[in-house]
Amino acid sequence: MDFKEIRHIARFLIIIGIQVLILNQIRFSGFITPYLYPLFILLLPFNTKGYTLLLTAFFTGLVVDMFSDSLGMHASATVLMAFLRPWVIGSITIKTEFEPDVEPRLNVMGAGWVFIYTLIMIFIHHLSLFLLEIFRFSGFGETLLRTILSTAFSVLIIMIAHLLLGSQKRTRAL
């Protein structure tokens, strides 16, 4: 196992730990539910293969489902987010080729790009999660309000996490 894999495993354990032990216990006025765990999928390198991305998203969501007793809703929402990730990146990025193993981080893509990327991806995740949760369109206005408020709060937490993660060190082989 190399350093990159160990770093990803440690990141996964820390993010899931914060989500399960702290954030799952928080619910503001029934409308705002903070989710940090999609950050793990957002931070995967640009060159992550499609099947790896989808399997990782499924596993990540499934772990959160196990601790949240939510019957696969997090896994479904996370897989949808991962499925749309290449399209979202392609839609908001001019550059089509990235150095191997480069992650979508502040120092690589800039704060504006990371904010837009995070906002779109988290909105997709939250909308699908909350629609699966109620499983009807009759309360769509309330679900949309919950999605917007939870997205805003989650994006704030994720942007703070980006700042705390610091910069990605680049190493080049000579």
NORHUJO-V716175 format. One record per residue. N is the residue number from 1. RES is the residue in one letter. OMEGA is omega in radians with two decimals (* if undefined). Layout:
n=N res=RES omega=OMEGA
n=N res=RES omega=OMEGA
This chain:
n=1 res=M omega=-3.12
n=2 res=D omega=-3.05
n=3 res=F omega=-3.14
n=4 res=K omega=-3.14
n=5 res=E omega=3.11
n=6 res=I omega=3.11
n=7 res=R omega=3.12
n=8 res=H omega=3.11
n=9 res=I omega=3.12
n=10 res=A omega=3.11
n=11 res=R omega=3.12
n=12 res=F omega=-3.10
n=13 res=L omega=3.14
n=14 res=I omega=-3.10
n=15 res=I omega=3.13
n=16 res=I omega=3.10
n=17 res=G omega=3.11
n=18 res=I omega=-3.13
n=19 res=Q omega=-3.02
n=20 res=V omega=-3.04
n=21 res=L omega=-3.06
n=22 res=I omega=-2.98
n=23 res=L omega=3.09
n=24 res=N omega=3.14
n=25 res=Q omega=-3.07
n=26 res=I omega=3.03
n=27 res=R omega=-3.10
n=28 res=F omega=3.07
n=29 res=S omega=3.08
n=30 res=G omega=-3.08
n=31 res=F omega=-3.05
n=32 res=I omega=3.08
n=33 res=T omega=-3.11
n=34 res=P omega=3.08
n=35 res=Y omega=3.10
n=36 res=L omega=-2.98
n=37 res=Y omega=3.06
n=38 res=P omega=3.10
n=39 res=L omega=-3.14
n=40 res=F omega=3.12
n=41 res=I omega=3.14
n=42 res=L omega=-3.06
n=43 res=L omega=3.12
n=44 res=L omega=-3.11
n=45 res=P omega=3.14
n=46 res=F omega=-3.05
n=47 res=N omega=3.09
n=48 res=T omega=-3.13
n=49 res=K omega=-3.09
n=50 res=G omega=-3.12
n=51 res=Y omega=3.10
n=52 res=T omega=3.12
n=53 res=L omega=-3.11
n=54 res=L omega=3.11
n=55 res=L omega=3.11
n=56 res=T omega=3.11
n=57 res=A omega=3.13
n=58 res=F omega=-3.13
n=59 res=F omega=3.13
n=60 res=T omega=3.12
n=61 res=G omega=-3.14
n=62 res=L omega=3.09
n=63 res=V omega=3.10
n=64 res=V omega=3.09
n=65 res=D omega=-3.14
n=66 res=M omega=-3.14
n=67 res=F omega=-3.09
n=68 res=S omega=-3.10
n=69 res=D omega=-3.04
n=70 res=S omega=2.94
n=71 res=L omega=3.04
n=72 res=G omega=-3.12
n=73 res=M omega=3.12
n=74 res=H omega=3.10
n=75 res=A omega=-3.14
n=76 res=S omega=-3.11
n=77 res=A omega=-3.13
n=78 res=T omega=3.08
n=79 res=V omega=3.08
n=80 res=L omega=3.11
n=81 res=M omega=3.14
n=82 res=A omega=3.13
n=83 res=F omega=-3.12
n=84 res=L omega=-3.09
n=85 res=R omega=3.14
n=86 res=P omega=3.12
n=87 res=W omega=3.13
n=88 res=V omega=3.12
n=89 res=I omega=3.12
n=90 res=G omega=-3.12
n=91 res=S omega=-3.07
n=92 res=I omega=-3.08
n=93 res=T omega=3.07
n=94 res=I omega=-3.11
n=95 res=K omega=-3.14
n=96 res=T omega=-3.14
n=97 res=E omega=3.11
n=98 res=F omega=3.05
n=99 res=E omega=3.14
n=100 res=P omega=3.06
n=101 res=D omega=3.06
n=102 res=V omega=-3.13
n=103 res=E omega=3.08
n=104 res=P omega=-3.08
n=105 res=R omega=-3.10
n=106 res=L omega=-3.07
n=107 res=N omega=3.14
n=108 res=V omega=-3.01
n=109 res=M omega=-3.11
n=110 res=G omega=-3.06
n=111 res=A omega=-3.13
n=112 res=G omega=3.14
n=113 res=W omega=-3.13
n=114 res=V omega=3.13
n=115 res=F omega=3.14
n=116 res=I omega=3.11
n=117 res=Y omega=-3.13
n=118 res=T omega=-3.12
n=119 res=L omega=-3.13
n=120 res=I omega=-3.08
n=121 res=M omega=-3.14
n=122 res=I omega=3.08
n=123 res=F omega=3.10
n=124 res=I omega=-3.14
n=125 res=H omega=-3.06
n=126 res=H omega=3.14
n=127 res=L omega=3.14
n=128 res=S omega=3.13
n=129 res=L omega=-3.08
n=130 res=F omega=3.05
n=131 res=L omega=3.07
n=132 res=L omega=-3.10
n=133 res=E omega=-3.13
n=134 res=I omega=3.06
n=135 res=F omega=3.02
n=136 res=R omega=-3.14
n=137 res=F omega=-3.09
n=138 res=S omega=3.11
n=139 res=G omega=-3.03
n=140 res=F omega=3.13
n=141 res=G omega=3.12
n=142 res=E omega=3.11
n=143 res=T omega=3.11
n=144 res=L omega=3.09
n=145 res=L omega=3.12
n=146 res=R omega=3.12
n=147 res=T omega=-3.12
n=148 res=I omega=-3.12
n=149 res=L omega=3.13
n=150 res=S omega=3.08
n=151 res=T omega=-3.14
n=152 res=A omega=-3.12
n=153 res=F omega=3.14
n=154 res=S omega=3.11
n=155 res=V omega=3.09
n=156 res=L omega=3.13
n=157 res=I omega=-3.11
n=158 res=I omega=3.10
n=159 res=M omega=3.06
n=160 res=I omega=3.10
n=161 res=A omega=3.08
n=162 res=H omega=3.13
n=163 res=L omega=-3.14
n=164 res=L omega=3.13
n=165 res=L omega=-3.14
n=166 res=G omega=-3.06
n=167 res=S omega=3.09
n=168 res=Q omega=3.13
n=169 res=K omega=3.11
n=170 res=R omega=3.07
n=171 res=T omega=3.13
n=172 res=R omega=3.06
n=173 res=A omega=3.14
n=174 res=L omega=*
